[in-house]
Amino acid sequence: MEAEQMFHYEKKLQYPVRIKTPNPKLAKIITTQYGGPDGELGASLRYLSQRYAMPYPELRALLTDIGISKTKMLHPQKQRTSLVIAGF
C-alpha cells in the first residue's frame, strides 16, 4: 500500500501568462523576493534550521513542513522571473 502524500505539486501555472514587453526592473524585484534577505529561500532555510533546536517533536515536524512548503514556492517565482525577462 502506497503512503498518502501530504503535499501534491503540479508543475503548471494557475493562469496563462502573456507578457508583451520585457521589464528588467520588475524582474529584479521578483528576484529579490526569491533570494533576497526577506526572500523565500531565506525563510525556507530559517524554518529548516530552527527545527534542529526545537525540543518538541510535534513542533519540529511543523517547522519541517513549513520549510518544505516554502521551498516549493521557489519554482513559481523562478518561472515568473523568466517570463518577465524574456517577455513572453
PDB file of N, CA, C and O in Angstrom:
ATOM      1  N   MET A   1       0.844  -1.190   0.000  1.00  0.00           N
ATOM      2  CA  MET A   1       0.000   0.000   0.000  1.00  0.00           C
ATOM      3  C   MET A   1       0.885   1.248   0.000  1.00  0.00           C
ATOM      4  O   MET A   1       1.821   1.359   0.792  1.00  0.00           O
ATOM      5  N   GLU A   2       0.579   2.169  -0.886  1.00  0.00           N
ATOM      6  CA  GLU A   2       1.365   3.393  -1.000  1.00  0.00           C
ATOM      7  C   GLU A   2       0.996   4.381   0.102  1.00  0.00           C
ATOM      8  O   GLU A   2      -0.166   4.506   0.489  1.00  0.00           O
ATOM      9  N   ALA A   3       2.019   5.081   0.598  1.00  0.00           N
ATOM     10  CA  ALA A   3       1.764   6.092   1.633  1.00  0.00           C
ATOM     11  C   ALA A   3       1.032   7.283   1.018  1.00  0.00           C
ATOM     12  O   ALA A   3       1.278   7.663  -0.127  1.00  0.00           O
ATOM     13  N   GLU A   4       0.142   7.850   1.793  1.00  0.00           N
ATOM     14  CA  GLU A   4      -0.611   9.017   1.318  1.00  0.00           C
ATOM     15  C   GLU A   4       0.286  10.255   1.368  1.00  0.00           C
ATOM     16  O   GLU A   4       0.986  10.482   2.355  1.00  0.00           O
ATOM     17  N   GLN A   5       0.259  11.047   0.302  1.00  0.00           N
ATOM     18  CA  GLN A   5       1.101  12.235   0.232  1.00  0.00           C
ATOM     19  C   GLN A   5       0.471  13.386   0.988  1.00  0.00           C
ATOM     20  O   GLN A   5      -0.741  13.595   0.936  1.00  0.00           O
ATOM     21  N   MET A   6       1.309  14.128   1.692  1.00  0.00           N
ATOM     22  CA  MET A   6       0.822  15.304   2.401  1.00  0.00           C
ATOM     23  C   MET A   6       0.640  16.470   1.437  1.00  0.00           C
ATOM     24  O   MET A   6      -0.302  17.251   1.570  1.00  0.00           O
ATOM     25  N   PHE A   7       1.551  16.586   0.460  1.00  0.00           N
ATOM     26  CA  PHE A   7       1.500  17.685  -0.492  1.00  0.00           C
ATOM     27  C   PHE A   7       1.421  17.117  -1.904  1.00  0.00           C
ATOM     28  O   PHE A   7       1.970  16.056  -2.200  1.00  0.00           O
ATOM     29  N   HIS A   8       0.734  17.842  -2.752  1.00  0.00           N
ATOM     30  CA  HIS A   8       0.668  17.476  -4.167  1.00  0.00           C
ATOM     31  C   HIS A   8       1.073  18.700  -4.971  1.00  0.00           C
ATOM     32  O   HIS A   8       0.521  19.783  -4.777  1.00  0.00           O
ATOM     33  N   TYR A   9       2.021  18.538  -5.862  1.00  0.00           N
ATOM     34  CA  TYR A   9       2.532  19.662  -6.630  1.00  0.00           C
ATOM     35  C   TYR A   9       2.367  19.384  -8.110  1.00  0.00           C
ATOM     36  O   TYR A   9       2.862  18.377  -8.616  1.00  0.00           O
ATOM     37  N   GLU A  10       1.668  20.278  -8.811  1.00  0.00           N
ATOM     38  CA  GLU A  10       1.537  20.194 -10.259  1.00  0.00           C
ATOM     39  C   GLU A  10       2.379  21.295 -10.869  1.00  0.00           C
ATOM     40  O   GLU A  10       2.248  22.460 -10.495  1.00  0.00           O
ATOM     41  N   LYS A  11       3.249  20.932 -11.815  1.00  0.00           N
ATOM     42  CA  LYS A  11       4.158  21.899 -12.411  1.00  0.00           C
ATOM     43  C   LYS A  11       3.463  22.609 -13.573  1.00  0.00           C
ATOM     44  O   LYS A  11       3.764  22.348 -14.738  1.00  0.00           O
ATOM     45  N   LYS A  12       2.534  23.505 -13.246  1.00  0.00           N
ATOM     46  CA  LYS A  12       1.890  24.316 -14.262  1.00  0.00           C
ATOM     47  C   LYS A  12       1.424  25.611 -13.599  1.00  0.00           C
ATOM     48  O   LYS A  12       1.151  25.651 -12.399  1.00  0.00           O
ATOM     49  N   LEU A  13       1.341  26.649 -14.392  1.00  0.00           N
ATOM     50  CA  LEU A  13       0.882  27.932 -13.868  1.00  0.00           C
ATOM     51  C   LEU A  13      -0.622  27.900 -13.675  1.00  0.00           C
ATOM     52  O   LEU A  13      -1.339  27.249 -14.435  1.00  0.00           O
ATOM     53  N   GLN A  14      -1.097  28.599 -12.663  1.00  0.00           N
ATOM     54  CA  GLN A  14      -2.524  28.625 -12.372  1.00  0.00           C
ATOM     55  C   GLN A  14      -3.284  29.363 -13.476  1.00  0.00           C
ATOM     56  O   GLN A  14      -4.389  28.966 -13.846  1.00  0.00           O
ATOM     57  N   TYR A  15      -2.696  30.419 -13.992  1.00  0.00           N
ATOM     58  CA  TYR A  15      -3.300  31.207 -15.066  1.00  0.00           C
ATOM     59  C   TYR A  15      -2.296  31.342 -16.204  1.00  0.00           C
ATOM     60  O   TYR A  15      -1.096  31.439 -15.946  1.00  0.00           O
ATOM     61  N   PRO A  16      -2.747  31.352 -17.440  1.00  0.00           N
ATOM     62  CA  PRO A  16      -1.801  31.594 -18.533  1.00  0.00           C
ATOM     63  C   PRO A  16      -1.240  33.011 -18.443  1.00  0.00           C
ATOM     64  O   PRO A  16      -1.963  33.956 -18.131  1.00  0.00           O
ATOM     65  N   VAL A  17       0.045  33.145 -18.717  1.00  0.00           N
ATOM     66  CA  VAL A  17       0.717  34.441 -18.598  1.00  0.00           C
ATOM     67  C   VAL A  17       1.195  34.873 -19.970  1.00  0.00           C
ATOM     68  O   VAL A  17       1.868  34.118 -20.672  1.00  0.00           O
ATOM     69  N   ARG A  18       0.844  36.084 -20.346  1.00  0.00           N
ATOM     70  CA  ARG A  18       1.295  36.667 -21.609  1.00  0.00           C
ATOM     71  C   ARG A  18       1.904  38.026 -21.298  1.00  0.00           C
ATOM     72  O   ARG A  18       1.183  38.971 -20.980  1.00  0.00           O
ATOM     73  N   ILE A  19       3.204  38.129 -21.385  1.00  0.00           N
ATOM     74  CA  ILE A  19       3.896  39.386 -21.126  1.00  0.00           C
ATOM     75  C   ILE A  19       4.308  39.969 -22.468  1.00  0.00           C
ATOM     76  O   ILE A  19       5.020  39.328 -23.241  1.00  0.00           O
ATOM     77  N   LYS A  20       3.853  41.192 -22.742  1.00  0.00           N
ATOM     78  CA  LYS A  20       4.081  41.796 -24.058  1.00  0.00           C
ATOM     79  C   LYS A  20       5.482  42.384 -24.185  1.00  0.00           C
ATOM     80  O   LYS A  20       6.108  42.264 -25.239  1.00  0.00           O
ATOM     81  N   THR A  21       5.977  43.013 -23.132  1.00  0.00           N
ATOM     82  CA  THR A  21       7.310  43.622 -23.198  1.00  0.00           C
ATOM     83  C   THR A  21       8.122  43.205 -21.977  1.00  0.00           C
ATOM     84  O   THR A  21       7.580  43.146 -20.873  1.00  0.00           O
ATOM     85  N   PRO A  22       9.401  42.917 -22.150  1.00  0.00           N
ATOM     86  CA  PRO A  22      10.258  42.580 -21.007  1.00  0.00           C
ATOM     87  C   PRO A  22      10.392  43.776 -20.064  1.00  0.00           C
ATOM     88  O   PRO A  22      10.369  44.926 -20.503  1.00  0.00           O
ATOM     89  N   ASN A  23      10.532  43.499 -18.771  1.00  0.00           N
ATOM     90  CA  ASN A  23      10.670  44.550 -17.780  1.00  0.00           C
ATOM     91  C   ASN A  23      11.770  44.154 -16.786  1.00  0.00           C
ATOM     92  O   ASN A  23      11.478  43.509 -15.779  1.00  0.00           O
ATOM     93  N   PRO A  24      13.024  44.527 -17.050  1.00  0.00           N
ATOM     94  CA  PRO A  24      14.126  44.129 -16.173  1.00  0.00           C
ATOM     95  C   PRO A  24      13.996  44.652 -14.739  1.00  0.00           C
ATOM     96  O   PRO A  24      14.436  43.985 -13.802  1.00  0.00           O
ATOM     97  N   LYS A  25      13.399  45.830 -14.552  1.00  0.00           N
ATOM     98  CA  LYS A  25      13.239  46.372 -13.189  1.00  0.00           C
ATOM     99  C   LYS A  25      12.296  45.488 -12.374  1.00  0.00           C
ATOM    100  O   LYS A  25      12.567  45.187 -11.212  1.00  0.00           O
ATOM    101  N   LEU A  26      11.198  45.078 -12.987  1.00  0.00           N
ATOM    102  CA  LEU A  26      10.262  44.185 -12.302  1.00  0.00           C
ATOM    103  C   LEU A  26      10.913  42.832 -12.041  1.00  0.00           C
ATOM    104  O   LEU A  26      10.696  42.238 -10.985  1.00  0.00           O
ATOM    105  N   ALA A  27      11.704  42.338 -12.983  1.00  0.00           N
ATOM    106  CA  ALA A  27      12.406  41.070 -12.799  1.00  0.00           C
ATOM    107  C   ALA A  27      13.356  41.148 -11.599  1.00  0.00           C
ATOM    108  O   ALA A  27      13.513  40.176 -10.859  1.00  0.00           O
ATOM    109  N   LYS A  28      13.985  42.308 -11.417  1.00  0.00           N
ATOM    110  CA  LYS A  28      14.897  42.482 -10.280  1.00  0.00           C
ATOM    111  C   LYS A  28      14.128  42.420  -8.959  1.00  0.00           C
ATOM    112  O   LYS A  28      14.604  41.824  -7.992  1.00  0.00           O
ATOM    113  N   ILE A  29      12.954  43.025  -8.914  1.00  0.00           N
ATOM    114  CA  ILE A  29      12.128  42.988  -7.700  1.00  0.00           C
ATOM    115  C   ILE A  29      11.699  41.563  -7.392  1.00  0.00           C
ATOM    116  O   ILE A  29      11.760  41.122  -6.244  1.00  0.00           O
ATOM    117  N   ILE A  30      11.267  40.846  -8.418  1.00  0.00           N
ATOM    118  CA  ILE A  30      10.849  39.454  -8.218  1.00  0.00           C
ATOM    119  C   ILE A  30      12.029  38.603  -7.760  1.00  0.00           C
ATOM    120  O   ILE A  30      11.867  37.714  -6.924  1.00  0.00           O
ATOM    121  N   THR A  31      13.206  38.871  -8.300  1.00  0.00           N
ATOM    122  CA  THR A  31      14.402  38.114  -7.921  1.00  0.00           C
ATOM    123  C   THR A  31      14.757  38.350  -6.458  1.00  0.00           C
ATOM    124  O   THR A  31      15.209  37.425  -5.783  1.00  0.00           O
ATOM    125  N   THR A  32      14.564  39.577  -5.947  1.00  0.00           N
ATOM    126  CA  THR A  32      14.850  39.824  -4.533  1.00  0.00           C
ATOM    127  C   THR A  32      13.874  39.067  -3.645  1.00  0.00           C
ATOM    128  O   THR A  32      14.234  38.672  -2.536  1.00  0.00           O
ATOM    129  N   GLN A  33      12.637  38.853  -4.111  1.00  0.00           N
ATOM    130  CA  GLN A  33      11.700  38.031  -3.352  1.00  0.00           C
ATOM    131  C   GLN A  33      12.171  36.578  -3.315  1.00  0.00           C
ATOM    132  O   GLN A  33      11.894  35.843  -2.368  1.00  0.00           O
ATOM    133  N   TYR A  34      12.871  36.192  -4.343  1.00  0.00           N
ATOM    134  CA  TYR A  34      13.367  34.827  -4.465  1.00  0.00           C
ATOM    135  C   TYR A  34      14.553  34.575  -3.541  1.00  0.00           C
ATOM    136  O   TYR A  34      14.547  33.603  -2.784  1.00  0.00           O
ATOM    137  N   GLY A  35      15.560  35.427  -3.590  1.00  0.00           N
ATOM    138  CA  GLY A  35      16.771  35.150  -2.839  1.00  0.00           C
ATOM    139  C   GLY A  35      17.276  36.285  -1.990  1.00  0.00           C
ATOM    140  O   GLY A  35      18.373  36.191  -1.439  1.00  0.00           O
ATOM    141  N   GLY A  36      16.520  37.354  -1.863  1.00  0.00           N
ATOM    142  CA  GLY A  36      16.955  38.481  -1.036  1.00  0.00           C
ATOM    143  C   GLY A  36      16.895  38.142   0.441  1.00  0.00           C
ATOM    144  O   GLY A  36      16.558  37.015   0.803  1.00  0.00           O
ATOM    145  N   PRO A  37      17.219  39.107   1.308  1.00  0.00           N
ATOM    146  CA  PRO A  37      17.245  38.847   2.748  1.00  0.00           C
ATOM    147  C   PRO A  37      15.883  38.440   3.317  1.00  0.00           C
ATOM    148  O   PRO A  37      15.814  37.711   4.307  1.00  0.00           O
ATOM    149  N   ASP A  38      14.817  38.906   2.700  1.00  0.00           N
ATOM    150  CA  ASP A  38      13.468  38.534   3.153  1.00  0.00           C
ATOM    151  C   ASP A  38      12.789  37.615   2.150  1.00  0.00           C
ATOM    152  O   ASP A  38      11.562  37.515   2.133  1.00  0.00           O
ATOM    153  N   GLY A  39      13.560  36.956   1.331  1.00  0.00           N
ATOM    154  CA  GLY A  39      13.012  36.115   0.273  1.00  0.00           C
ATOM    155  C   GLY A  39      12.606  34.734   0.745  1.00  0.00           C
ATOM    156  O   GLY A  39      12.821  34.361   1.898  1.00  0.00           O
ATOM    157  N   GLU A  40      12.014  33.986  -0.168  1.00  0.00           N
ATOM    158  CA  GLU A  40      11.523  32.648   0.130  1.00  0.00           C
ATOM    159  C   GLU A  40      12.657  31.692   0.488  1.00  0.00           C
ATOM    160  O   GLU A  40      12.496  30.844   1.366  1.00  0.00           O
ATOM    161  N   LEU A  41      13.790  31.818  -0.174  1.00  0.00           N
ATOM    162  CA  LEU A  41      14.914  30.928   0.114  1.00  0.00           C
ATOM    163  C   LEU A  41      15.395  31.120   1.550  1.00  0.00           C
ATOM    164  O   LEU A  41      15.621  30.146   2.268  1.00  0.00           O
ATOM    165  N   GLY A  42      15.552  32.367   1.964  1.00  0.00           N
ATOM    166  CA  GLY A  42      15.980  32.653   3.329  1.00  0.00           C
ATOM    167  C   GLY A  42      14.978  32.162   4.362  1.00  0.00           C
ATOM    168  O   GLY A  42      15.357  31.602   5.390  1.00  0.00           O
ATOM    169  N   ALA A  43      13.686  32.378   4.079  1.00  0.00           N
ATOM    170  CA  ALA A  43      12.643  31.925   5.002  1.00  0.00           C
ATOM    171  C   ALA A  43      12.657  30.403   5.119  1.00  0.00           C
ATOM    172  O   ALA A  43      12.557  29.853   6.216  1.00  0.00           O
ATOM    173  N   SER A  44      12.780  29.739   3.986  1.00  0.00           N
ATOM    174  CA  SER A  44      12.815  28.276   3.989  1.00  0.00           C
ATOM    175  C   SER A  44      13.984  27.753   4.821  1.00  0.00           C
ATOM    176  O   SER A  44      13.818  26.847   5.638  1.00  0.00           O
ATOM    177  N   LEU A  45      15.158  28.328   4.610  1.00  0.00           N
ATOM    178  CA  LEU A  45      16.333  27.870   5.350  1.00  0.00           C
ATOM    179  C   LEU A  45      16.226  28.178   6.848  1.00  0.00           C
ATOM    180  O   LEU A  45      16.712  27.404   7.673  1.00  0.00           O
ATOM    181  N   ARG A  46      15.594  29.301   7.203  1.00  0.00           N
ATOM    182  CA  ARG A  46      15.402  29.611   8.625  1.00  0.00           C
ATOM    183  C   ARG A  46      14.498  28.577   9.284  1.00  0.00           C
ATOM    184  O   ARG A  46      14.815  28.081  10.366  1.00  0.00           O
ATOM    185  N   TYR A  47      13.367  28.242   8.643  1.00  0.00           N
ATOM    186  CA  TYR A  47      12.473  27.229   9.214  1.00  0.00           C
ATOM    187  C   TYR A  47      13.171  25.882   9.336  1.00  0.00           C
ATOM    188  O   TYR A  47      13.059  25.206  10.358  1.00  0.00           O
ATOM    189  N   LEU A  48      13.896  25.495   8.282  1.00  0.00           N
ATOM    190  CA  LEU A  48      14.540  24.188   8.303  1.00  0.00           C
ATOM    191  C   LEU A  48      15.689  24.120   9.311  1.00  0.00           C
ATOM    192  O   LEU A  48      15.952  23.055   9.869  1.00  0.00           O
ATOM    193  N   SER A  49      16.369  25.227   9.549  1.00  0.00           N
ATOM    194  CA  SER A  49      17.458  25.196  10.535  1.00  0.00           C
ATOM    195  C   SER A  49      16.927  25.303  11.968  1.00  0.00           C
ATOM    196  O   SER A  49      17.550  24.775  12.889  1.00  0.00           O
ATOM    197  N   GLN A  50      15.790  25.975  12.173  1.00  0.00           N
ATOM    198  CA  GLN A  50      15.226  26.106  13.514  1.00  0.00           C
ATOM    199  C   GLN A  50      14.698  24.778  14.045  1.00  0.00           C
ATOM    200  O   GLN A  50      14.570  24.602  15.257  1.00  0.00           O
ATOM    201  N   ARG A  51      14.395  23.857  13.160  1.00  0.00           N
ATOM    202  CA  ARG A  51      13.844  22.582  13.616  1.00  0.00           C
ATOM    203  C   ARG A  51      14.851  21.793  14.455  1.00  0.00           C
ATOM    204  O   ARG A  51      14.456  20.983  15.294  1.00  0.00           O
ATOM    205  N   TYR A  52      16.154  22.023  14.234  1.00  0.00           N
ATOM    206  CA  TYR A  52      17.160  21.271  14.986  1.00  0.00           C
ATOM    207  C   TYR A  52      17.236  21.712  16.446  1.00  0.00           C
ATOM    208  O   TYR A  52      17.667  20.937  17.299  1.00  0.00           O
ATOM    209  N   ALA A  53      16.829  22.933  16.744  1.00  0.00           N
ATOM    210  CA  ALA A  53      16.849  23.428  18.119  1.00  0.00           C
ATOM    211  C   ALA A  53      15.508  23.220  18.829  1.00  0.00           C
ATOM    212  O   ALA A  53      15.396  23.503  20.022  1.00  0.00           O
ATOM    213  N   MET A  54      14.498  22.733  18.118  1.00  0.00           N
ATOM    214  CA  MET A  54      13.163  22.575  18.700  1.00  0.00           C
ATOM    215  C   MET A  54      13.116  21.313  19.573  1.00  0.00           C
ATOM    216  O   MET A  54      13.381  20.214  19.086  1.00  0.00           O
ATOM    217  N   PRO A  55      12.779  21.469  20.861  1.00  0.00           N
ATOM    218  CA  PRO A  55      12.770  20.298  21.752  1.00  0.00           C
ATOM    219  C   PRO A  55      11.517  19.417  21.604  1.00  0.00           C
ATOM    220  O   PRO A  55      11.523  18.271  22.053  1.00  0.00           O
ATOM    221  N   TYR A  56      10.456  19.928  20.989  1.00  0.00           N
ATOM    222  CA  TYR A  56       9.201  19.172  20.887  1.00  0.00           C
ATOM    223  C   TYR A  56       9.061  18.554  19.498  1.00  0.00           C
ATOM    224  O   TYR A  56       9.091  19.275  18.501  1.00  0.00           O
ATOM    225  N   PRO A  57       8.908  17.234  19.416  1.00  0.00           N
ATOM    226  CA  PRO A  57       8.837  16.566  18.107  1.00  0.00           C
ATOM    227  C   PRO A  57       7.698  17.066  17.217  1.00  0.00           C
ATOM    228  O   PRO A  57       7.856  17.154  15.999  1.00  0.00           O
ATOM    229  N   GLU A  58       6.551  17.392  17.820  1.00  0.00           N
ATOM    230  CA  GLU A  58       5.413  17.867  17.023  1.00  0.00           C
ATOM    231  C   GLU A  58       5.733  19.194  16.347  1.00  0.00           C
ATOM    232  O   GLU A  58       5.412  19.402  15.177  1.00  0.00           O
ATOM    233  N   LEU A  59       6.366  20.083  17.095  1.00  0.00           N
ATOM    234  CA  LEU A  59       6.719  21.390  16.531  1.00  0.00           C
ATOM    235  C   LEU A  59       7.900  21.282  15.568  1.00  0.00           C
ATOM    236  O   LEU A  59       8.008  22.063  14.623  1.00  0.00           O
ATOM    237  N   ARG A  60       8.781  20.316  15.811  1.00  0.00           N
ATOM    238  CA  ARG A  60       9.880  20.072  14.875  1.00  0.00           C
ATOM    239  C   ARG A  60       9.313  19.643  13.521  1.00  0.00           C
ATOM    240  O   ARG A  60       9.778  20.089  12.471  1.00  0.00           O
ATOM    241  N   ALA A  61       8.302  18.771  13.561  1.00  0.00           N
ATOM    242  CA  ALA A  61       7.658  18.325  12.319  1.00  0.00           C
ATOM    243  C   ALA A  61       6.952  19.491  11.629  1.00  0.00           C
ATOM    244  O   ALA A  61       6.965  19.587  10.401  1.00  0.00           O
ATOM    245  N   LEU A  62       6.336  20.377  12.417  1.00  0.00           N
ATOM    246  CA  LEU A  62       5.658  21.541  11.844  1.00  0.00           C
ATOM    247  C   LEU A  62       6.658  22.460  11.146  1.00  0.00           C
ATOM    248  O   LEU A  62       6.397  22.928  10.038  1.00  0.00           O
ATOM    249  N   LEU A  63       7.799  22.722  11.784  1.00  0.00           N
ATOM    250  CA  LEU A  63       8.828  23.561  11.158  1.00  0.00           C
ATOM    251  C   LEU A  63       9.354  22.919   9.876  1.00  0.00           C
ATOM    252  O   LEU A  63       9.640  23.617   8.903  1.00  0.00           O
ATOM    253  N   THR A  64       9.480  21.604   9.873  1.00  0.00           N
ATOM    254  CA  THR A  64       9.919  20.900   8.669  1.00  0.00           C
ATOM    255  C   THR A  64       8.903  21.078   7.548  1.00  0.00           C
ATOM    256  O   THR A  64       9.276  21.370   6.411  1.00  0.00           O
ATOM    257  N   ASP A  65       7.617  20.901   7.863  1.00  0.00           N
ATOM    258  CA  ASP A  65       6.567  21.054   6.847  1.00  0.00           C
ATOM    259  C   ASP A  65       6.524  22.469   6.282  1.00  0.00           C
ATOM    260  O   ASP A  65       6.382  22.651   5.073  1.00  0.00           O
ATOM    261  N   ILE A  66       6.646  23.461   7.143  1.00  0.00           N
ATOM    262  CA  ILE A  66       6.629  24.854   6.683  1.00  0.00           C
ATOM    263  C   ILE A  66       7.845  25.131   5.808  1.00  0.00           C
ATOM    264  O   ILE A  66       7.723  25.761   4.758  1.00  0.00           O
ATOM    265  N   GLY A  67       9.016  24.665   6.231  1.00  0.00           N
ATOM    266  CA  GLY A  67      10.233  24.871   5.447  1.00  0.00           C
ATOM    267  C   GLY A  67      10.155  24.233   4.075  1.00  0.00           C
ATOM    268  O   GLY A  67      10.609  24.811   3.089  1.00  0.00           O
ATOM    269  N   ILE A  68       9.574  23.030   4.009  1.00  0.00           N
ATOM    270  CA  ILE A  68       9.433  22.349   2.719  1.00  0.00           C
ATOM    271  C   ILE A  68       8.444  23.089   1.832  1.00  0.00           C
ATOM    272  O   ILE A  68       8.683  23.237   0.634  1.00  0.00           O
ATOM    273  N   SER A  69       7.333  23.559   2.403  1.00  0.00           N
ATOM    274  CA  SER A  69       6.353  24.282   1.579  1.00  0.00           C
ATOM    275  C   SER A  69       6.933  25.598   1.067  1.00  0.00           C
ATOM    276  O   SER A  69       6.632  26.013  -0.052  1.00  0.00           O
ATOM    277  N   LYS A  70       7.762  26.257   1.877  1.00  0.00           N
ATOM    278  CA  LYS A  70       8.436  27.484   1.418  1.00  0.00           C
ATOM    279  C   LYS A  70       9.396  27.170   0.271  1.00  0.00           C
ATOM    280  O   LYS A  70       9.516  27.951  -0.673  1.00  0.00           O
ATOM    281  N   THR A  71      10.074  26.033   0.354  1.00  0.00           N
ATOM    282  CA  THR A  71      10.983  25.630  -0.710  1.00  0.00           C
ATOM    283  C   THR A  71      10.227  25.396  -2.008  1.00  0.00           C
ATOM    284  O   THR A  71      10.734  25.704  -3.087  1.00  0.00           O
ATOM    285  N   LYS A  72       9.026  24.857  -1.914  1.00  0.00           N
ATOM    286  CA  LYS A  72       8.224  24.605  -3.115  1.00  0.00           C
ATOM    287  C   LYS A  72       7.765  25.897  -3.778  1.00  0.00           C
ATOM    288  O   LYS A  72       7.402  25.888  -4.955  1.00  0.00           O
ATOM    289  N   MET A  73       7.775  27.000  -3.048  1.00  0.00           N
ATOM    290  CA  MET A  73       7.365  28.285  -3.622  1.00  0.00           C
ATOM    291  C   MET A  73       8.456  28.915  -4.482  1.00  0.00           C
ATOM    292  O   MET A  73       8.200  29.891  -5.187  1.00  0.00           O
ATOM    293  N   LEU A  74       9.662  28.370  -4.431  1.00  0.00           N
ATOM    294  CA  LEU A  74      10.765  28.946  -5.200  1.00  0.00           C
ATOM    295  C   LEU A  74      10.571  28.754  -6.699  1.00  0.00           C
ATOM    296  O   LEU A  74      10.912  29.639  -7.483  1.00  0.00           O
ATOM    297  N   HIS A  75      10.034  27.625  -7.102  1.00  0.00           N
ATOM    298  CA  HIS A  75       9.894  27.337  -8.539  1.00  0.00           C
ATOM    299  C   HIS A  75       8.939  28.314  -9.244  1.00  0.00           C
ATOM    300  O   HIS A  75       9.304  28.839 -10.296  1.00  0.00           O
ATOM    301  N   PRO A  76       7.728  28.585  -8.712  1.00  0.00           N
ATOM    302  CA  PRO A  76       6.863  29.561  -9.397  1.00  0.00           C
ATOM    303  C   PRO A  76       7.490  30.955  -9.500  1.00  0.00           C
ATOM    304  O   PRO A  76       7.281  31.657 -10.489  1.00  0.00           O
ATOM    305  N   GLN A  77       8.256  31.354  -8.484  1.00  0.00           N
ATOM    306  CA  GLN A  77       8.906  32.666  -8.555  1.00  0.00           C
ATOM    307  C   GLN A  77       9.971  32.680  -9.639  1.00  0.00           C
ATOM    308  O   GLN A  77      10.150  33.691 -10.317  1.00  0.00           O
ATOM    309  N   LYS A  78      10.675  31.580  -9.808  1.00  0.00           N
ATOM    310  CA  LYS A  78      11.663  31.484 -10.882  1.00  0.00           C
ATOM    311  C   LYS A  78      10.978  31.561 -12.239  1.00  0.00           C
ATOM    312  O   LYS A  78      11.488  32.201 -13.158  1.00  0.00           O
ATOM    313  N   GLN A  79       9.831  30.915 -12.369  1.00  0.00           N
ATOM    314  CA  GLN A  79       9.087  30.968 -13.636  1.00  0.00           C
ATOM    315  C   GLN A  79       8.640  32.394 -13.946  1.00  0.00           C
ATOM    316  O   GLN A  79       8.754  32.847 -15.085  1.00  0.00           O
ATOM    317  N   ARG A  80       8.133  33.103 -12.936  1.00  0.00           N
ATOM    318  CA  ARG A  80       7.696  34.492 -13.162  1.00  0.00           C
ATOM    319  C   ARG A  80       8.859  35.352 -13.604  1.00  0.00           C
ATOM    320  O   ARG A  80       8.717  36.161 -14.521  1.00  0.00           O
ATOM    321  N   THR A  81      10.008  35.192 -12.967  1.00  0.00           N
ATOM    322  CA  THR A  81      11.179  35.984 -13.339  1.00  0.00           C
ATOM    323  C   THR A  81      11.582  35.690 -14.785  1.00  0.00           C
ATOM    324  O   THR A  81      11.866  36.611 -15.551  1.00  0.00           O
ATOM    325  N   SER A  82      11.607  34.422 -15.154  1.00  0.00           N
ATOM    326  CA  SER A  82      11.971  34.056 -16.519  1.00  0.00           C
ATOM    327  C   SER A  82      11.003  34.651 -17.535  1.00  0.00           C
ATOM    328  O   SER A  82      11.425  35.126 -18.590  1.00  0.00           O
ATOM    329  N   LEU A  83       9.718  34.627 -17.227  1.00  0.00           N
ATOM    330  CA  LEU A  83       8.723  35.170 -18.148  1.00  0.00           C
ATOM    331  C   LEU A  83       8.858  36.684 -18.295  1.00  0.00           C
ATOM    332  O   LEU A  83       8.734  37.213 -19.399  1.00  0.00           O
ATOM    333  N   VAL A  84       9.108  37.376 -17.198  1.00  0.00           N
ATOM    334  CA  VAL A  84       9.224  38.834 -17.255  1.00  0.00           C
ATOM    335  C   VAL A  84      10.475  39.243 -18.043  1.00  0.00           C
ATOM    336  O   VAL A  84      10.438  40.192 -18.827  1.00  0.00           O
ATOM    337  N   ILE A  85      11.578  38.522 -17.827  1.00  0.00           N
ATOM    338  CA  ILE A  85      12.817  38.855 -18.541  1.00  0.00           C
ATOM    339  C   ILE A  85      12.679  38.565 -20.027  1.00  0.00           C
ATOM    340  O   ILE A  85      13.084  39.376 -20.860  1.00  0.00           O
ATOM    341  N   ALA A  86      12.108  37.413 -20.364  1.00  0.00           N
ATOM    342  CA  ALA A  86      12.006  37.012 -21.775  1.00  0.00           C
ATOM    343  C   ALA A  86      10.911  37.769 -22.514  1.00  0.00           C
ATOM    344  O   ALA A  86      10.986  37.937 -23.731  1.00  0.00           O
ATOM    345  N   GLY A  87       9.891  38.228 -21.787  1.00  0.00           N
ATOM    346  CA  GLY A  87       8.813  38.974 -22.428  1.00  0.00           C
ATOM    347  C   GLY A  87       7.781  38.102 -23.118  1.00  0.00           C
ATOM    348  O   GLY A  87       7.176  38.520 -24.105  1.00  0.00           O
ATOM    349  N   PHE A  88       7.576  36.907 -22.615  1.00  0.00           N
ATOM    350  CA  PHE A  88       6.558  36.010 -23.206  1.00  0.00           C
ATOM    351  C   PHE A  88       5.210  36.260 -22.598  1.00  0.00           C
ATOM    352  O   PHE A  88       4.235  35.605 -22.966  1.00  0.00           O
TER     353      PHE A  88
END
